[in-house]
Amino acid sequence: MATDKFAAPSPYTQKKPEHHASDFKHQEYLLGSGLITSRAKDVPLNLQHINVALFALGRAGSIHLNNVMKNPRLTLKYIVEPDREKLLRVQREWKLPESSILSPEEEDKVFQDPSVHGIIIATPTYMHKDLVIKGLKSGKAVLCEKPIAENLNETRECYQIAKEMERPLLCAFNRRFDPSFKELQRRARSGEVGQIHLVKTVARDSPLPSIDYLKVSGGIFHDCAVHDIDLVCWVIGDYPTHVFASAASFIPEIGAIGDHDTVAFIMKFASGAISMTDLSRNAVYGYDQRIEVFGPKGMVSAANERPYNLTSSTVDGDSQPPIQYSFPSRYYEGYIAEVEHFCDVIQGLDEASIPGKNTMNVSIIASALEESVKTGRMIQVKY
């Protein structure tokens, strides 16, 4: 045969190939099967297993519940939730002891229990500050859904208390833990595209959030745009000097509560880099989440993800499954990695990757974007 000269030696005589560093799922398999050793062997005995309490079983809380229960490093000591029927359903589903389910009136049991190492806060925003402070002052590590508090001064107070108590306070910007976004950030910051010139992000909600939720969400900039602000700043490694935004309310019910459903904004950085973001509350085709980073050496991008990789080809043409429906599926792996990071921080294996300065600066930028919409002007951001 013409290709006989290319015959290769038997693979059994060659060095066995190893999995690529990007294959994090194989890494998890090796760890779970005992084929490699966990860093937890260096953890003090009293932190080998972590007891946590979860506050609220709403959208984010339900995601955390599943991830905590499946994590071998964690024991869910308490759930605090006002809906008794929901509590009982969860208790039956996960076979939890009666002592673990608490009403908000019983929440002090969490703070008075010295065996609880950390708390996860997924309550409505107005409850965040008090729970964060109670948790920190009782010696617990805290993972809190954004925002940490309702305004900048209260957020600053929470981080000051965390510093005084020497306890970690982690704001849940979960997109940083998404495997695709994390790899994109690593490549961009390693210089793969050269100096960053442009960053583009798209974040379009699915399904349309309820009006009841939007009324207490803090508005599209502090509820939704903060994720893209954080993502862009994390990728670039800096915060913008100037921002400009435009917004519209195409859905009358959203306009009636003084909020917007469609937003576009740009951010300018001292390096000359420019970012552009568009947001929508209602993408009927699925949860649209994209980012690209462009520079003189090329571009790196992360596209939408689908439930499975499959293409159907028929007389009607090629088709694929729709993109992921909403954030619990799109950021499924990111939420798991976020809880793993919280465990690492509690066990002293890692430093909290999202410092207080970042959380406060993101809030400042979101407020500057709101001001831009109101004034129609580009705003200089003052930190």
Residue pairs with C-beta under 8 A, 6 or more apart in sequence:
19 26
19 27
22 183
24 179
27 36
29 35
30 36
31 38
39 344
39 349
40 48
40 73
40 347
40 349
42 349
43 347
43 348
43 349
44 347
44 348
47 117
47 346
47 347
47 348
49 73
49 74
49 75
50 73
50 74
50 75
50 117
50 118
50 343
50 346
50 347
51 74
51 75
51 77
51 115
51 116
51 117
51 118
52 68
52 74
52 75
52 76
52 77
52 116
52 117
52 118
52 119
52 120
53 76
53 77
53 78
53 79
53 80
53 110
53 116
53 118
53 119
53 120
53 140
54 61
54 64
54 65
54 68
54 76
54 78
54 79
54 80
54 119
54 120
54 122
55 61
55 80
55 81
55 107
55 119
55 120
55 121
55 122
55 123
55 127
55 131
56 80
56 81
56 121
56 122
56 123
56 124
57 65
57 79
57 81
57 83
57 86
57 87
57 90
57 122
58 122
58 123
58 124
59 122
59 328
60 122
60 145
60 172
61 81
61 120
61 122
61 123
62 328
63 328
63 335
64 120
64 122
64 335
64 339
65 76
65 79
65 90
65 94
67 335
67 336
67 339
68 74
68 76
68 120
68 339
69 76
69 94
71 336
71 339
71 340
71 343
73 343
73 347
74 339
74 343
76 94
76 96
76 100
77 100
77 110
77 113
77 115
77 116
78 100
78 101
78 102
78 109
78 110
78 113
78 116
79 87
79 90
79 96
79 100
79 101
79 102
80 102
80 103
80 104
80 106
80 107
80 110
81 87
81 90
81 101
81 102
81 103
81 104
82 103
82 104
84 103
87 101
88 101
90 96
90 101
91 98
91 100
91 101
102 109
102 110
107 131
110 116
110 119
110 138
111 134
111 135
111 137
111 138
111 140
112 138
114 139
116 140
117 140
117 141
117 346
118 140
118 141
118 142
118 143
118 342
118 346
119 131
119 135
119 140
119 141
119 142
119 143
120 143
120 144
120 339
120 342
121 127
121 128
121 131
121 132
121 135
121 142
121 143
121 144
121 145
122 145
123 131
124 216
125 147
125 150
125 216
125 217
125 218
126 150
126 216
128 144
128 145
128 147
128 148
128 149
128 150
129 148
129 149
129 150
129 154
129 157
129 158
131 144
132 142
132 144
132 148
132 149
132 158
132 161
132 169
133 157
133 158
133 161
135 141
135 142
135 167
136 142
136 158
136 161
136 162
136 165
136 167
136 169
137 161
137 165
139 165
139 167
140 167
141 167
141 168
141 169
141 170
141 342
141 345
141 346
142 162
142 167
142 168
142 169
142 170
143 170
143 172
143 338
143 339
143 342
144 169
144 170
144 171
144 172
145 172
146 171
146 172
146 173
146 226
146 359
147 155
147 171
147 218
147 222
147 226
147 359
147 363
148 154
148 155
148 158
148 159
148 169
148 171
148 359
149 155
149 157
149 158
150 218
152 360
152 363
152 364
152 367
155 356
155 359
155 360
155 363
156 356
156 360
158 169
159 169
159 356
159 359
159 360
162 168
162 169
162 356
168 345
168 346
168 352
169 352
169 356
170 341
170 342
170 345
170 352
170 353
170 354
171 354
171 358
171 359
172 338
173 226
173 227
173 230
173 231
173 354
173 359
173 362
174 331
174 334
174 335
174 338
175 181
175 227
175 230
175 231
175 331
175 334
176 182
176 185
176 230
176 231
176 234
176 334
176 353
176 354
177 333
177 334
177 335
177 337
177 338
177 341
178 331
178 333
178 334
178 337
179 333
179 334
179 337
180 302
180 305
181 231
181 291
181 302
181 334
182 337
184 235
184 291
184 293
184 300
184 301
184 302
185 234
185 235
187 193
187 300
188 196
188 235
188 293
188 295
188 300
189 235
189 237
191 297
192 297
192 298
192 300
193 293
193 294
193 295
193 296
193 297
193 298
193 299
193 300
194 295
194 296
194 297
194 298
195 271
195 273
195 295
195 296
196 235
196 236
196 271
196 273
196 293
196 294
196 295
197 272
197 273
197 274
197 294
197 295
197 296
198 273
198 274
198 275
198 276
198 292
198 293
198 294
198 295
199 232
199 235
199 236
199 273
199 274
199 275
199 276
199 291
199 292
199 293
199 294
200 275
200 276
200 277
200 290
200 291
200 292
200 294
201 228
201 231
201 232
201 275
201 276
201 277
201 278
201 290
201 291
202 277
202 278
202 288
202 289
202 290
202 291
203 224
203 225
203 227
203 228
203 277
203 278
203 279
203 288
203 289
204 278
204 279
204 280
204 281
204 282
204 283
204 287
204 288
204 289
205 224
205 279
205 280
205 281
205 282
205 283
205 287
206 282
206 283
206 284
206 285
206 286
206 287
206 288
206 325
206 326
207 282
207 325
207 326
208 251
208 281
208 282
209 217
209 281
211 253
211 254
211 257
214 223
214 254
214 257
214 259
214 281
215 257
217 223
217 259
219 258
219 259
219 260
219 370
220 247
220 259
220 260
220 261
220 263
220 279
220 281
221 245
221 263
221 366
221 367
221 369
221 370
222 363
222 366
222 367
222 370
224 263
224 279
224 281
225 263
225 265
225 277
225 279
225 366
225 369
226 362
226 363
226 366
228 277
228 279
229 267
229 362
229 365
229 366
229 369
230 358
230 362
231 291
232 267
232 275
232 277
233 239
233 240
233 358
233 361
233 362
233 365
234 358
235 291
235 293
236 269
236 271
236 273
236 275
238 269
238 270
238 271
238 273
239 269
239 361
239 365
239 381
239 383
240 267
240 268
240 269
240 275
240 365
240 381
241 268
241 269
241 270
241 380
241 381
242 267
242 268
242 378
242 379
242 380
242 381
243 265
243 266
243 267
243 268
243 365
243 368
243 369
243 372
243 378
243 379
243 381
244 265
244 266
244 372
244 377
244 378
244 379
245 263
245 264
245 265
245 266
245 369
245 370
245 372
245 373
246 263
246 264
246 265
246 373
247 260
247 262
247 263
247 264
247 373
248 260
248 261
248 262
248 263
249 255
249 259
249 260
249 261
249 262
250 261
250 262
251 261
251 281
251 282
254 260
254 261
254 281
255 261
260 373
261 280
261 281
261 282
262 278
262 279
262 280
262 281
263 277
263 278
263 279
263 280
263 373
264 276
264 277
264 278
264 279
265 276
265 277
265 369
265 372
266 274
266 275
266 276
266 277
267 274
267 275
267 277
267 365
268 274
269 275
280 288
285 322
285 323
286 304
286 322
286 323
286 324
286 325
287 304
287 323
287 324
287 325
287 326
287 327
287 329
287 330
288 304
288 323
289 304
289 330
290 301
290 302
290 303
290 304
291 301
291 302
292 299
292 300
292 301
292 302
293 299
293 300
293 301
304 323
304 324
305 323
305 324
305 330
306 320
306 321
306 322
306 323
306 324
307 321
307 324
307 329
308 321
310 320
310 321
311 318
311 319
311 320
312 318
312 319
312 320
323 330
324 330
328 335
341 350
341 353
344 350
345 351
345 352
361 383
364 381
364 382
364 383
365 381
368 379
368 381
369 379
371 379
372 378
372 379
